[in-house]
Amino acid sequence: MTGIAGYVTSTKRSMPAILDRMSESMRYTQSAVVEKWANDLVGVCRVHHGIINANPQPVFNEDKSIFLLMDGEVFDYENKSDATLGRPALTSEKNDADYCLRLYEKLGDQAFKQLNGSFSFAIYESSTKEVLLVTDRFSSHPIFYSLTSGGTLFFGSKLSSVLQAPEIRRELDFASIFELFTFRRIFGTKTLYKDIALVPSATVMRYREGRLTFNRYWKLLFKNVRRPDEYYVGKLAGAMSKSVERRTREKSIRYGIMLSGGLDSRTVFAASNREMVAFTTTCSHRDARLAKMIAQTKGCKQVLLRPSPEHYVNILDKAVDISDGSSGFYHAHLIDHFDEILHRCDVLFHGQFLDVFKGLFLVNTLLKIGRLKMGIPISVDLFLANLSDEDLVERILDDSHRNLNPMQVFRPNYARQIARHVRSSLKIMVSEARRSGALPSQVWEYIFWSMLPRSSFFLDLTHIRAFMLERSVILDNDLFEICLEMPPNMKRGGRVYRKALMRLDPRIAKIPNANDGLSTQTPTLLRYVMGGLRILHVVGRVAEDSWPSFSESLRQSEKLRMVMEETIRDPQSLDPAIFDRERILEMLKEHVDRKADYGMLFIYLLTFGRWHKKFGPSTKADIA
């Protein structure tokens, strides 16, 4: 995958072996390009695919006093005046790192606010022996770091890169484990280990003489400006087209797109004027057929990629490694298919995270009928506005599809502390969201965007990066500003989003959505009524599963059950002092016998267990 890693010491020390291990921890293909540079105080490495920004790095300024190492890309700088940088003209070849270094020399930390793209940097200034680690607005290219007691800073795009340093303690952080098993993510900048953290989003972290300082150059602030639908329809359609256009300017590159019968990827496809190969990976004949219809509107070829019956077993360990043990491994859908994809394209687009414009991450007011829960299609902030932070925390916890209820898998001395801790963690996030201007229903949206690399969906993106270059349309400053400006009632049910899709391409918009069988022209209220009817089983199931069902695979696949049972019984995977392995084995039998469905819980037990077996703790488990 693409990534950067390295170290800086306060005393002279060369560590070439660690740089070798760091680079190998990020390398998943033989064709990946590895670059390394070091002096007596600093060592850095970069792994990339050699497609974009292929010039050697780090790049240096004219007097060699500053260098910059970059992961990712920035856009829209090619037409900027060379005079504004005060340096000789940029070469005709795209060189994002060179531009970013020049801009930093001129503007300092304010340079990063001007960059539109998805990136992370390591910058070294030899005059002050200072290292800067810089993340974009979303930490979409995360940087993990650890500062040892001896004053050495280790950092890397992957947690496993930092773990290559033998002096870093591997003491588990139980707060992180509780959050992972409750919310499918870890809050804040914590990781599975107490001594390793994540550089916050939109942040410049400085290391100098053994000390760290942090400077935030941009803040996530919700605006919630009330405007007519047509205002946002025009802005959203225009920004979507511009975002795709920025990312498809290279004439020599072959573009592909992961195209399903849903709305998100088809919106990217509708906004594009470039030829793309459409790749569809699905178990659903309906999904494949609708995706083919979408591809045919622009005369594009569709390549159908069918998941194998042993899909989850095949991807398990590689997906766990890419996820750094903190994102459910089942999101690495394409691992079996990259040879076929790379044969036909160089850059892969997708529709990841565009669900935000359809209200996926909004807190709902729930209508409860017995054990069933349905979101109410109204401006729920009227009902949530007077809730205290404590009540809002309980409302979010009550939203069962976000709560794995891990109480039953931990030993009693750990389980007793879970409820108290997760409420405390969530209350902190609710308080931060309120300060960002988020309405009550936007709290979960704030959590999602402020900690994108902690999202359960993030592996959808990073597993592509491990094998080829991907581009995310939503990670665009102009498009995301519309997301922050748009009130939640316009996102709920995708009201404005569906109209914007119609404006981008009516032919594509009129093709039914594979997820619900409805056209984008179906009114929002009728959409909720139809959804409620399907939940109540008054009408039959409309959509087939697009992906293999993990719950069913665990029941049907003897090989997957053996791996699951092996993980449960292995004390190096699930520590018997922490996990109630006897109860987990009982749950596995209940699941296989169809007495319960613990599929999501077993996904995270496998993810954590396989990671823990490979990288586990070096100190005895303890909890405050």
N, C-alpha and C positions, 0 to 999 in steps of 0.2 A: 504494500500500500504506500501511498505518498506519506511522508512524515519527516520531521526533523527531531534531532536529539543531541545531547551533549552534556558538558560539565564545565564548571569554572571553579577554580580553587583560589584560596587566598595566599597559598605558598606554592612554589614551583613544584609541579608534579605532572608527569606525562603518563597517560593511561590509554595507550593504543588498543589494548585488548578489550577494554570496556567499550570503546567506540565500535569495535568489530561486532561485539555482542549486541549493542544497541541497534546498529543498522540491520543486523540479521533478524532481530525481533520484529522489524517492520517490513520485512521482505517476504512476499508470498508468491512471487513469480521469478523464474530464472532470468527473464528479460528486464527486470527492474534495474534501474541505474542507481549505483551507490557512490556517493561523494563524501570524502572525509578531509578535514583540515584540523590542525592542532599546532599549538606552540606550548611553552612551558606552563601556561596558566589556563588556557582554554582549549577545549576540543569539541568539535561539532561534526555532525554527519547529516546527510540528507538522502532520502530514498524517493525516487520518482519514476514515472513511466516513460520519460523522454519524448513526450508528445508536445506538451506546452511548457514554456519556460525551460527549455532544454539546455540553455547556456549554463556553464559551470557555476556553482555557488560554493562558498559565500562570494558575494560581490563586494568590492571595496570602493571607497571614495578615492579621490585623486591622490591624496597624500598617504593613503593606506592606513589612516588612523581609525577608521570605522569600517566594520563589515556588517553585512546583513545576510541572513539565511532565511529562506521563505518556504512555507508550505501553502499551497492553494493558488488562487488567482485574484486579480483585480481587473476591472473593466473601465472603459470610457476615458482612458488617459491619453490615448494616441493623438487626439486632436488638440491637446493642451499646448499652449505656447511654450516653446523652449525657453523664452526669456523669463517666464515665471519661475523657472528652476535655477536660473543663473548658471547654467552649465552648458557644455556643448550639446548639440542635438542628439536625441536618442537614435539608435540605429533603427533601420526599417523593421528588423526582426522584433517580435513581441518579447519584451524582457521586463516583466512586472517587477522583479526584484531590484533592477537598476533604477526604475522610476521611483519606487517606494523609498529607496535609500536617498535619492536626491531630494525627495519631498521632505523626508525626515531631517536632513541636513538644514533645510531652509526653514521649516516650521516647528521642529521638535515634536512633542507629543500631540500637538494640534493637527499634525499631518494625518494621523490615523482616522480622524473623524471624517476626512474628505474622501476616504477610499471606499469604493463600492465593489464589494466582492466577498469572497469567502477565503480566509487566510489566517495564518499565524506567522510571527516573526521571532527570530533571535537576533539581537543587535549587540555588537561588542564595540566599546570605545576604549582604545588602548591607552589614551591619555589619562583616563580615570580608572582604568581596569574595571569598568562597569558593564554589566550585562543587562539588557532589557528583553523581557519576554512579553510579546504583544499578541492579544487575541482580537478577533473581529467582534461585531456586535452580538453574535450568538454563540461564541466559542465553537463555531461549526468545524474548526480545525483545532481541537482541544490541545492544551499543553499541561501535562502533569509535572510536578516537581517535588523534590525533597531536599531539605537543607540539613546536612549532618551536623552532629555536635562538633566536628572538627572544622566546620566552616566551608565545606564543599557543597556546591549546588549541583544537583543532577536534574535534568529535565528531558522530556520527550513527548512525542505525539501520542504515545501509547503508555499505559500504566506498566506494561511488561518491559518497556524500554528502560524505565527508571529502575525497575527491579533487577536489572543486570548488574547494578552496583552492589557488591557484597556487603558493604558496611551499612546499608539501609536496613533498619529493623522491619520485620514483617509482622508486627503486632496487629491483630485484627481490631477493627473499629466496630463494636457491636451496635452502635447507633446506626451506622450505615447498613449493617445487615438487617436490622429491624425494618428500616425504611424500604430497603430493596424488596423484602418479602411482603410488605404491606402495600406499597404504592407502585411497585415495578420500576422504581428509580431511587437514587440517593439524592437527598436535598443538599443545597449549598455547594461548597467546594470540597466536601469530604470524599474519601474513597474507601475501599474495603480495608485500607491500612491506615493506622493513626499517623504515621510519619510521612505520608504522601498525600498531596492535595492537588486541586485543579486551579489553574489560574482563572480568575473570574472573567466573564465576558466583558468586552469593550474596556479592557484594562491594560495598562502598562505596568508590569511588575519589574522593579529594579533590584538588582543584587550588587552590593558594593561593600567590600571589607567585611563580609560575613553577615550583613544585615539586608533585610528585604523591606521595600516600600511599595505601595500600590497607588496608582493614579487612574481613576475612572474617566475616560474621555467622552463617554456618551451614556445616557440613561434611558431605560425603557419607560416611556410615559404614555399612558392611554389618553387620547384626546376626546373621543366619543362626541364628535361634532354631528349634530342633527341636520341632515340635508335630505332633499327628495331622492327617491330611488334612482332616478335617471342621472343625477349628479355622480353617484358612486358607480353606477353601471358604466358610464363613460370613462371615469377615472380608472376603474379596475381593468376594463378591457384594454385601454391605452397603455397602462403600466405593464400589463401582462405581455403585450406585444413587444414593448420596448425591452423588457427583461430578456425575452427569448432572442430578440434581434442582437442585443449586446453579446450574447453567448453563442452566436452562430455566424460570426463575421469571417472566420478563417475559411478561405476557399479550398484549401488543400486537405481539409479534414473531413472524414466521413462521419455523419451523425446518425445516431440511433435513438430510439425512445422505447421505454417499457410501456406498452400500450395495452390497457385492459378495457373492459366494457364499462368501467366506472367513469366518473366525471373528471377526476383530477388530471390523469395523464392525457385525456382527450382535450382538456383545456390548453395544455402546453402545445399539443399537436395542432389545435385550431389556431393558436397564436403564431405559429411558425410559418415562414415563407421558404424555408429550405427543405430540400429533399431529405427524408429520414427513412431508415429501415425500422419497421415496427416489430418489436419482439413481444410476444404474448406468452407468459408462462401461467398456466391455469389447469385445474382439473375439470372445469366447467365447460361443457360444450356451448352453453348459452353465452358465457363470457367470451370464449374464443370467436364465436360467430359475430357477436356485436363488435368486437375489436377489429375483426376483418372488415366489417362494413365501414367503420370509422377510417381505417387505413385506405380503403378504396375511394373515399371521397376526394383524396388528393393523389390517387394513382400510385400509392406507396406499397412496397412489398411487405407482407406480413410473414414473420417466421414464428411458428408455433413451437414452444418449448414445454414439453410435458414433464412434470415432476415424477420422479421414479417412485415405486411403491415403498422403497426404503429411504425416502427423502430425508427424514429426520435423523436417522442413524448415519447416513452418508455425510451430512453437513455438521454433525454435532461438535466434534473437537476443534475443527477449523473455525467454526462460527463462535464457539466459546472463546477461543484465543483472540479473535478479532474484536469481540465484544468487551474484552478486559474483564470478563466475569460479571458484568453489571448491567447487561441488557439481554433479555430473553433470546436465546440462540435461534429460536424458530423464525426470526425475521430475516435470516440470511438466505433468502429464497433462491438466489441465482448461482450459488457456489458450483453447482453441477454443470452450469451452462456457459461459462465464460469463454471456452474455446470456440464455441459456435458464434457467440456474440462478437468476439474480437476478430473473427474471420470476416465480418461484414461491416464493422464500424470502429471508430477510434474513440469517440466521445458518446456517452450514454446519458440521455435525459430521462427524467421521471417526474411524477407528480407529487412526490412526497411533501407533506406538511401543508398542502393547499387546502386540506380539510378545515383549516382554521377559518376560512371564509364561509364554511358551511355550519359553523357553530359546534364542531365536534368537541372542542375543549371548553365549552361553556358549562357551568354548573346549572343543573336543571331543577325546577320545581317539579316534584314527582307526583303523579297520580297513582295511587296504590289501589289495586283491586286484588284482594287476597294476597298472594305472594308475588303478583306481577307488579312491575313498575314501568310507567310510561312518562316521558317528558311532556309537559304541557306546552303547546305551541303559542305562547303569549309572552309578553315582556315580563319575564319572571323577576327582574330587578325590583319591580313594584312590591313583590312579595318578600324578597330577600333583603330589602333596603334597611329594615329596622332590626335585622338580626345582629346580635353581638358577635364578636370574633369567635367566642366559644361555641355559639350556636351554629355559626357558619362552618366551623371545623367539624361539628357533628354531622351537619348536612352533607359535607363532602365525604366523610367517612361512611355515611349511610349509602352512598352511591356505590352499590356492591360491585359493579364491574370494574371499579378502580381499587378494590380492596381484596387482597388475597387471604385475609383472615389467617395470619401465620401462627396464631396462638397454639394451634394443635400440633405443630411440628417441633417446637422448642421444649427443652426441659423446663420443669416448673419454675426453677429459680431464675431462668431467663424470661420465660413467658409472662411472668407477673409484671415485668417492667416494660413490656412492649407497648401496652395500651397507654401508659403514662408518657412514654417517650414519643410515640408517633403523634400523639395529640400536641405535645409541646413543640415538636418540629413543625407540624402543620400550622400551628398558631403563629409561629415566627414568619412563615411564608405568607400567611393571610395578612399579617401586619405589613409586610413589605409590599404586598400587592395593593393594599389600600393606599400606601404612600405614593405608589406609581400612578394613581388616578384610576385604578381598575374599579369597575362596578362589581357588586357582589358576585354576579354570574361569571365575571372575567377572572376570578382568582386563579382557577386552574389554567386558564390561558396564560396568565402571567407566569405561573410556575413552569409551564411548558417552554415558553420562549426565553425566560431568564436562565434556564438550565437545559438548553437543547441537547447537549451531549449526554445528559442524564436521562433523556426520554427513552421509554421502552421501544420507540420507533427508530431510534438513531442508527441501529444496526442496519436498517433498510438502506441507509446511505453509505455507511462506512464499509460494509462488506463489498460494495461495488468498488470503492476506492482501493481496496486491497489488490484488485486485479486490473483495473483500468480507470480512465479518467471519467468522472461523472460531473454533471452540472445540475445545480438545483436552482430553479427559477425563483422560488420564494425568497432566497437569500439575496435579495436585491433591495437597496435602500429605498428606492422610490415605491416599489410594490409593497414593502413592509410598512412604510409610512401610511399607506391606505388602510392596512390592517389595523394600525393603532388609531386611526382617525374614525373608522367606521363603528357605530354603536352596535352592541350585541344583538339588538332586535333585527338588524339588517343582515346579520350573519346566520341567525338561527333558521334552520331549514334551508339555507343556501338561497334565500330569496333573491338577493342582488347577484350572487355568484352565477346562478342559472341564467339570469338575464344578460349578464356580461358574456357568458358562453354563447348565447344566441346572437349577440352582436358580433362576436369574433367570427363565427361561422355557423349560420342557421342550419346547414345540412348536417353538420356534426351534432349540433345541439338537439335536433329532432330525433336522433337515434336513441332508443330507450336505454335507460341506465340499468346495467346488469345487476346492480345491488337491490333494486326494488321493482324493476320491470316498468318503471314509469318514465314518461317523456319529461324533459326539463320544463316543458310548458304546463305541466300539471300544477294547479294552484297549491300553495303551501298548506292550506287548511285540509284540502282533500288528500294531500300527501300524508299528513298526520293521521287522518281517519283510516286510510288504507294501511298504514303502518300498524295502527292499533288493531285492526282486524286480523292482520297476519300474526301479531303477538298472541291474540286470543284464539288463534287457529280456526277462526270462522271461515277463512279462505285458506287455500293450500299454500305451501311454501313457494314463493316466486323465484327466488334466486338460489342457484346451486352454490356450494362452497367453491371458491376460487382456488384455495390451497388445500393440501391434504389436512385433514383434521388430526391434530396431535392427540386429542382424547381418543379418537377411534384408532389411530395408529398404535397407541400404547396398548389397546385391547387386541388388535389384530396381529401385530408384528411380534413374533417371539424374540427376534433379535433385539428390538427396542426394549421389550420388557426385561430381557436379561441385562442389558446395559443399565436400565433403571434400577433393578434390584442390586446389581453389583455396586452401583454408586451409593445406594442406601447403606449397604452392609460394610462398605470400605471406610474405616475410621480416618483415613487420610483424606477422604472426600467430605464426609459429614461426621464431624467430631462427636462421638457419643456423649461427651461432657456437655455439649451444646444442644444437639438435636435428639429428639425422642425417636430413635430409629425403629423401635418396636411399633410405636403408633404409626409411623410412616409406612411400614410394611403392611400393617392392617389396612391403611388407607389405599395402598396399591391394590390389595385384593378387592376391596370394596369398589374401586374404580373399574377393575377388570370385570367384575361380576355385575357391573351396571347398577350398583346400589347407590352410587354417587358419582359426581364428575369433579375430579381434582386435577384436571388437565393443566390449567395454568400454574397451579402450585408445583406440579411435577416438572414443568418447564424450568422454573427458577431453582428448584432443587438440583436438577441436572446442570444448569448453567453454573451455579455457585459451586456445586460439588466437584465438577470436572476442573474448574479453575483452581479450586482450593487444593486439589490433589497435585496439580502441577506447580503452583507457586506458594502453597500454604504458609502458615505463620512460622516464624523462627523463635517465638517466645510463647510461654504458657498463656492460654486463654485467661483473660481476667475481665471483669466488668465492674464499673463504678456503681 
